[in-house]
Structure formats: structure tokens, C-alpha cells
Amino acid sequence: MLASGSPLPDTVVMRLFVALDIPDAVRQAIVDYVHELRRDAPDAKWVRDESYHITLKFIGEWRRDVREVIDALQTVETSPVTLAMRGNGFFPSARSPRVFWIGIEADANLVPLAHKVDEACSTLGIERESRAFSPHLTLARSGSGSPRPRKDERTVPSMKCLAERIAAMPTPEFGTIHATEFFLYESKLSPNGAKYTKLKSFRLS
């Protein structure tokens, strides 16, 4: 992360998003859980553990000075957030599984935080979210990865096997997060997957 007062990238094209971080202990619990399940759906596209974040706002490509985004996000004022990572599910359903996710149960502060981040970004001309904020963490996708399949796409059979195994397992618990800050991230795509860099932290108080 760039220290206070350090130079920031200027007007190069950047791929940005805003998110809460997942602490190491919770991240490791998720990694261990995924390790148990990967063999049930080896042909699914499993998300790398470096990509585990609780996304508040995906900004996408940003072609102006990144300091504009930082200045806007610094206006966000709301309380710290407590959330529990537990449970799981599939989009669009367990009968037709295409996206495997784990659930997030948060206190009353998470939705207002996401809303205020969205509002702050909208002052820069970034499109507002059209759907209600529904937090979850994607672990695996099949096919195109879209919850709504294309006309010629079929559900990967191993994803159905995964759904059947999940249905027979107890509800997983991964731990509780007490978030006192959120982050502006840059995502750089490469043949080996995306690399994430924290550009700036923003305190919740």
C-alpha cells in the first residue's frame, strides 16, 4: 500500500474497485474449505485466494487522475462493520449451479457503507449501482461464469456433484470480521490471473 504522502499513479488507465479486506485467519479457513471441495469440481474455474475480497463497488477502467477517486472516497463517513462469513449457495440455484459462493452476514453498517461509496463515486460520473447491494464471496464459476447462461451453455456436471455434496455437509463457519477500514484497489490483469494492489485505505469511525 502506498504510504501517506507517497506519489500515486497519475493519468494512466487503471482498473479500480473498492472493497473490504479479509483477514488472514478467515482467508485461511476459506482456503482449507476450498481445498476439500476442489476435487468435486476440478473443471470449474476456482477463484484464487488472493482474489478474496468483499467488494463494495467495482469502478472498472479509470482514465483520469486516480486522486479524484481518492478524494471522493475520503468523504465517506460511516461506522466500522462487523460481519460473519458463513453458509454457501449457488447462482442461479443449486439445481442449476453455475456460481458457487459463501455467504456474508453483516451488521446494519455494511449496506450504508456500500451506498455511501456508490454515492461518492457517482459524483465523478461513475455509474450508480442499479441493483441492491447483496454481499457474497464467489469461490467458483462454470462456463462463462455468468449466473444467467448463454443459450448454448450447459451446467458443468461436476458443479452438480459439488452442489449435492454441499447439501449433505453442515453449514460452514469461516469466522467474523471487524472492519475498521476499506480500501481502493487496483487490479492488473495478466496471463497468470489478476494482481491486486491496495492504493489507499480509508478509516471507518
C-alpha positions as CSV (number, residue, x, y, z in Angstrom):
1,M,0.0,0.0,0.0
2,L,1.2,3.5,-0.8
3,A,2.2,5.4,2.3
4,S,0.7,8.8,3.1
5,G,2.3,11.4,1.0
6,S,3.8,8.9,-1.4
7,P,3.4,9.6,-5.2
8,L,0.3,7.9,-6.7
9,P,-0.1,6.8,-10.3
10,D,-1.3,9.8,-12.3
11,T,-3.4,9.6,-15.5
12,V,-2.6,6.1,-16.8
13,V,-5.6,3.7,-17.4
14,M,-6.3,1.8,-14.2
15,R,-8.8,-0.9,-13.3
16,L,-10.2,0.0,-9.9
17,F,-12.6,-1.3,-7.3
18,V,-13.4,-0.6,-3.6
19,A,-13.5,-3.4,-1.1
20,L,-13.1,-4.7,2.5
21,D,-10.1,-6.9,3.1
22,I,-10.4,-10.4,4.6
23,P,-8.1,-11.1,7.5
24,D,-5.6,-13.9,7.2
25,A,-7.3,-16.3,9.7
26,V,-10.7,-16.1,7.9
27,R,-9.0,-16.3,4.5
28,Q,-7.1,-19.5,5.6
29,A,-10.4,-21.0,6.8
30,I,-11.9,-20.4,3.3
31,V,-8.7,-21.8,1.6
32,D,-8.9,-25.0,3.7
33,Y,-12.6,-25.4,2.9
34,V,-12.0,-24.9,-0.8
35,H,-9.1,-27.5,-0.7
36,E,-11.6,-30.1,0.4
37,L,-14.1,-29.3,-2.4
38,R,-11.9,-28.7,-5.5
39,R,-11.7,-32.4,-6.4
40,D,-15.5,-32.5,-6.7
41,A,-15.4,-29.9,-9.4
42,P,-11.9,-29.9,-11.0
43,D,-13.2,-28.4,-14.2
44,A,-14.8,-25.4,-12.5
45,K,-13.0,-22.0,-12.5
46,W,-11.9,-21.7,-8.9
47,V,-11.1,-18.2,-7.7
48,R,-7.6,-17.8,-6.4
49,D,-7.4,-17.0,-2.7
50,E,-5.5,-13.7,-3.4
51,S,-8.8,-12.6,-5.1
52,Y,-10.9,-12.9,-1.9
53,H,-12.3,-9.5,-1.1
54,I,-15.7,-8.2,-0.1
55,T,-16.4,-5.8,-3.0
56,L,-18.3,-2.7,-2.2
57,K,-18.0,-1.0,-5.6
58,F,-16.5,-2.1,-8.9
59,I,-15.3,1.0,-10.7
60,G,-13.7,-0.5,-13.7
61,E,-11.4,1.3,-16.1
62,W,-10.4,4.8,-14.8
63,R,-8.7,7.1,-17.3
64,R,-8.4,10.2,-15.2
65,D,-6.3,11.1,-12.2
66,V,-6.7,8.4,-9.5
67,R,-6.5,11.2,-6.9
68,E,-10.1,12.2,-7.9
69,V,-11.3,8.8,-6.8
70,I,-9.3,9.0,-3.5
71,D,-10.6,12.5,-2.8
72,A,-14.2,11.3,-3.4
73,L,-13.8,8.2,-1.1
74,Q,-12.3,10.3,1.7
75,T,-15.8,12.0,2.1
76,V,-17.3,8.6,3.1
77,E,-18.2,8.6,6.8
78,T,-19.8,5.7,8.5
79,S,-19.2,3.3,11.4
80,P,-17.0,0.2,11.4
81,V,-18.6,-3.0,10.1
82,T,-18.9,-6.4,11.7
83,L,-19.7,-9.4,9.5
84,A,-19.6,-13.2,9.7
85,M,-18.6,-15.3,6.8
86,R,-20.8,-18.4,6.9
87,G,-23.1,-20.5,4.7
88,N,-23.0,-21.1,1.0
89,G,-25.1,-21.3,-2.1
90,F,-25.3,-21.3,-5.9
91,F,-26.4,-18.9,-8.6
92,P,-28.9,-19.2,-10.1
93,S,-29.8,-22.2,-7.9
94,A,-28.5,-25.5,-6.5
95,R,-30.5,-27.3,-9.2
96,S,-28.7,-25.4,-11.9
97,P,-25.4,-24.4,-10.3
98,R,-23.2,-22.0,-12.2
99,V,-21.6,-19.9,-9.5
100,F,-20.6,-21.2,-6.1
101,W,-20.4,-18.7,-3.2
102,I,-20.2,-18.3,0.5
103,G,-22.4,-16.0,2.4
104,I,-21.8,-12.9,4.4
105,E,-24.0,-11.9,7.4
106,A,-23.3,-8.3,8.3
107,D,-24.5,-5.8,10.9
108,A,-26.6,-2.7,9.9
109,N,-23.5,-0.7,8.8
110,L,-22.5,-2.7,5.7
111,V,-25.3,-1.6,3.4
112,P,-25.0,2.1,4.3
113,L,-21.2,1.9,3.7
114,A,-21.7,0.4,0.2
115,H,-24.4,3.0,-0.5
116,K,-22.1,5.9,0.5
117,V,-19.2,4.5,-1.5
118,D,-21.6,4.3,-4.5
119,E,-22.8,7.9,-3.9
120,A,-19.2,9.2,-3.6
121,C,-18.2,7.5,-6.9
122,S,-21.3,8.9,-8.6
123,T,-20.0,12.4,-8.1
124,L,-17.2,11.6,-10.5
125,G,-19.6,10.4,-13.2
126,I,-19.2,6.7,-12.3
127,E,-22.5,4.9,-12.9
128,R,-24.6,4.1,-9.9
129,E,-25.5,0.5,-9.0
130,S,-28.8,-0.5,-10.4
131,R,-29.3,-3.5,-8.1
132,A,-29.5,-3.6,-4.3
133,F,-26.2,-4.5,-2.6
134,S,-26.1,-8.2,-1.8
135,P,-22.7,-9.3,-0.3
136,H,-21.2,-12.7,-1.0
137,L,-17.9,-14.1,-1.9
138,T,-17.6,-16.1,-5.2
139,L,-15.5,-19.3,-4.9
140,A,-16.0,-21.0,-8.3
141,R,-17.7,-20.5,-11.6
142,S,-18.5,-22.7,-14.5
143,G,-18.7,-21.9,-18.2
144,S,-18.8,-18.2,-18.9
145,G,-19.2,-17.6,-15.1
146,S,-22.4,-15.7,-15.6
147,P,-25.4,-16.6,-13.4
148,R,-27.5,-16.5,-16.5
149,P,-26.2,-19.0,-19.0
150,R,-25.9,-18.3,-22.7
151,K,-28.3,-20.1,-25.0
152,D,-25.7,-22.7,-26.0
153,E,-24.2,-23.2,-22.5
154,R,-24.8,-26.1,-20.2
155,T,-24.1,-26.5,-16.5
156,V,-20.8,-28.3,-15.9
157,P,-21.8,-31.8,-14.5
158,S,-19.2,-31.6,-11.7
159,M,-20.9,-28.4,-10.4
160,K,-24.0,-30.5,-9.8
161,C,-21.8,-33.1,-8.0
162,L,-20.5,-30.2,-5.9
163,A,-24.0,-29.0,-5.1
164,E,-25.0,-32.4,-4.0
165,R,-22.0,-32.7,-1.7
166,I,-22.6,-29.3,-0.2
167,A,-26.2,-30.2,0.5
168,A,-25.0,-33.1,2.7
169,M,-22.5,-31.0,4.7
170,P,-23.1,-28.9,7.7
171,T,-23.3,-25.1,7.3
172,P,-19.7,-23.8,7.2
173,E,-18.4,-21.1,9.5
174,F,-15.3,-19.2,8.5
175,G,-15.1,-16.5,11.2
176,T,-16.0,-12.9,12.0
177,I,-14.5,-9.8,10.5
178,H,-14.4,-6.4,12.3
179,A,-13.6,-4.0,9.5
180,T,-12.3,-0.6,10.6
181,E,-11.2,0.5,7.2
182,F,-11.9,-0.1,3.5
183,F,-9.6,0.1,0.5
184,L,-9.2,1.3,-3.0
185,Y,-7.7,-1.5,-5.1
186,E,-6.1,-1.6,-8.5
187,S,-6.5,-4.8,-10.5
188,K,-3.9,-5.7,-13.1
189,L,-4.8,-8.5,-15.5
190,S,-2.1,-10.9,-16.7
191,P,-2.0,-14.5,-18.2
192,N,-1.4,-15.8,-14.6
193,G,-4.5,-14.0,-13.3
194,A,-5.2,-10.7,-11.8
195,K,-2.8,-9.0,-9.4
196,Y,-4.3,-6.7,-6.7
197,T,-2.6,-3.7,-5.2
198,K,-4.1,-1.6,-2.3
199,L,-3.7,2.0,-3.4
200,K,-5.3,3.7,-0.3
201,S,-7.0,2.9,2.9
202,F,-10.0,4.8,4.4
203,R,-10.8,4.7,8.1
204,L,-14.3,3.9,9.4
205,S,-15.1,5.7,12.5
